[in-house]
Amino acid sequence: MSLEIEIVSVASSNREFALRALVAMKVRFEEVFVTAFLDDPNSICLTAWQEDKFAGWITGYRLQRFREVQVLLYEIDVVESFRHRGVATKLIKKLEEIALRLGASEIWVLTAEDNAPAMRLYERAGFQRERMNDVFWRLDLGVNGTPGPEKRKT
């Protein structure tokens, strides 16, 4: 049984089925958010299938950074029954092919220091850790019912 990697886009024949699978896997996202992501022309979404069984997905985002294009590997997830069977590696390889076609100079990803499986995956896929002391900061702008700037302590 071979694993098929498909690009999910506005025109994909499998879009509706893939959308349901993605929403089911990522219960924290509503369909409207996944649809908005898929409709963005800079979004990259790949799904992995074995026969008619959904095996996993990877999402990325094309970023124009001054004179170069980069791709952010935003998220990758594999259905538990398909883990440790090379699905994640194949998804990353396909993302790499797409990034090259887009003219990207690199793919980058952020992960938590304590996410050992992800760190091993990225290292095996050829990623190199840039800096040991990077710290990720986020500024919540108060969209979607979260407390925004007016609720911040000064």
C-alpha positions in Angstrom: 0.0 0.0 0.0 1.5 3.3 -1.1 1.1 6.6 0.6 -0.3 9.4 -1.5 0.4 13.1 -0.7 -2.1 15.6 -2.1 -2.1 19.3 -2.2 -5.3 20.8 -0.8 -6.4 24.0 -2.4 -9.5 25.9 -3.5 -9.8 23.7 -6.6 -8.9 20.4 -5.1 -11.2 17.5 -5.9 -10.7 16.2 -2.4 -11.2 19.6 -0.7 -14.4 18.8 1.2 -13.3 15.4 2.4 -9.9 16.8 3.4 -11.5 19.7 5.1 -13.6 17.4 7.3 -10.5 15.3 8.1 -8.5 18.4 9.0 -11.3 19.8 11.2 -11.7 16.4 12.9 -8.0 16.2 13.7 -7.7 19.7 14.9 -10.8 20.0 17.1 -9.7 23.4 18.4 -10.3 24.9 14.9 -13.7 25.5 13.5 -14.3 24.7 9.8 -14.5 28.4 9.0 -10.9 29.0 10.1 -9.5 26.0 8.2 -11.5 27.1 5.1 -10.0 30.6 5.4 -6.5 29.1 5.6 -7.1 27.0 2.6 -8.4 29.9 0.6 -5.3 32.1 1.2 -3.1 31.9 -1.8 0.0 31.9 0.4 -1.1 28.9 2.4 0.2 25.4 1.7 -1.7 22.4 2.9 -0.8 18.8 2.1 -2.7 15.7 3.2 -1.4 12.2 3.3 -3.7 9.3 2.4 -3.3 5.5 2.3 -6.0 4.2 0.1 -9.0 6.0 1.4 -7.7 6.5 4.9 -6.5 9.9 6.1 -3.0 9.6 7.5 -1.9 13.1 8.3 -1.3 16.7 7.2 1.2 19.5 7.0 0.6 23.2 6.6 3.0 25.9 5.6 2.9 29.5 4.6 4.8 31.3 1.8 6.5 34.4 3.2 8.0 37.2 1.1 10.9 38.5 3.1 12.5 41.5 1.3 14.4 39.9 -1.6 13.7 36.3 -0.8 10.9 33.8 -0.3 10.8 31.6 2.7 8.3 28.9 3.8 7.1 28.5 7.4 6.3 25.0 8.3 3.3 25.9 10.4 2.0 22.6 11.6 2.4 18.8 11.0 0.3 16.0 12.5 0.0 12.3 11.7 -3.0 10.1 12.8 -1.8 7.9 15.6 -2.2 4.7 13.8 0.1 6.0 11.0 2.9 7.2 13.2 6.4 5.8 12.9 5.7 4.8 9.3 7.5 7.7 7.5 4.3 9.8 6.9 5.7 12.9 8.5 9.0 12.6 6.6 7.2 12.2 3.3 5.0 15.3 4.1 8.1 17.4 4.8 9.8 16.1 1.6 6.7 17.2 -0.4 6.7 20.6 1.3 10.3 20.9 0.4 9.5 20.3 -3.3 6.8 22.9 -3.3 9.0 25.4 -1.5 11.6 25.0 -4.2 9.0 25.5 -6.9 8.0 28.7 -5.2 11.6 29.9 -5.3 12.0 29.7 -1.5 15.5 29.9 -0.1 14.6 28.0 3.1 11.9 26.4 5.2 11.8 27.2 8.9 9.8 25.9 11.8 9.4 26.7 15.5 8.9 24.0 18.1 9.1 23.7 21.9 12.4 22.5 23.4 10.6 19.7 25.2 9.0 18.4 22.0 11.6 15.7 21.5 9.8 13.8 18.8 9.4 16.9 16.7 13.1 17.9 17.3 14.2 14.4 16.1 11.9 14.6 13.0 13.2 18.0 12.0 16.8 17.0 12.5 16.4 13.8 10.5 14.7 15.8 7.7 17.8 18.0 7.5 16.8 21.0 9.5 19.5 22.7 11.5 18.9 24.4 14.8 19.7 28.1 14.4 20.1 29.4 18.0 19.9 27.7 21.3 18.4 30.7 23.1 15.5 31.9 20.9 12.4 32.9 22.7 9.1 33.1 21.0 6.9 36.1 22.0 3.3 36.6 21.0 1.2 39.8 21.1 -2.6 39.1 21.4 -4.5 41.7 19.5 -7.9 40.9 21.0 -9.5 39.1 18.1 -11.9 36.2 18.6 -12.9 37.1 22.1 -9.5 37.2 23.6 -8.5 40.2 25.8 -6.9 42.8 23.5 -4.5 45.6 24.0 -6.9 47.7 26.1 -6.8 44.9 28.8 -3.0 44.8 29.0 -1.2 45.9 32.1 1.0 48.9 31.5 
